[in-house]
């Protein structure tokens, strides 16, 4: 819906059960406000509405946790890894922590080049057909 939301006035009712169901479906505050035709601020300002949103989100979270648990217990390796990495992060990680003292980078030896002279580049054959540009000048070049 486009346009301005209607003002919520004392005595107006917002269907708290509908708000809870919408939150349980995973809708954001903005989406719930659009469906209910109120502003997000209205949803945030009322304790009963906020409680309904929290109940709806908790319900869907329980369902997702149960589904993940069932997959993990059923032997799904990705579900097992996800469960353990999130529920037991001290024992299970996707990355390995290596303290800095366990590896050392050897010092890099600097070996100077034999010559520091940069060759000059000249045009060969001065623009004739088959001309090769960017050829290093030789010692006897003009």
Secondary structure, DSSP 8 states (H G I E B T S, - for coil): --S------TT----HHHHHHHHHTT--HHHHHHHHTS-HHHHHH-HHHHHHHHHHHHHHHHHHHHHHHHHHHTT-HHHHHHHHHHH-TTT--SS----GGG-----------S------EE-SGGG-TT---SEE--TT--
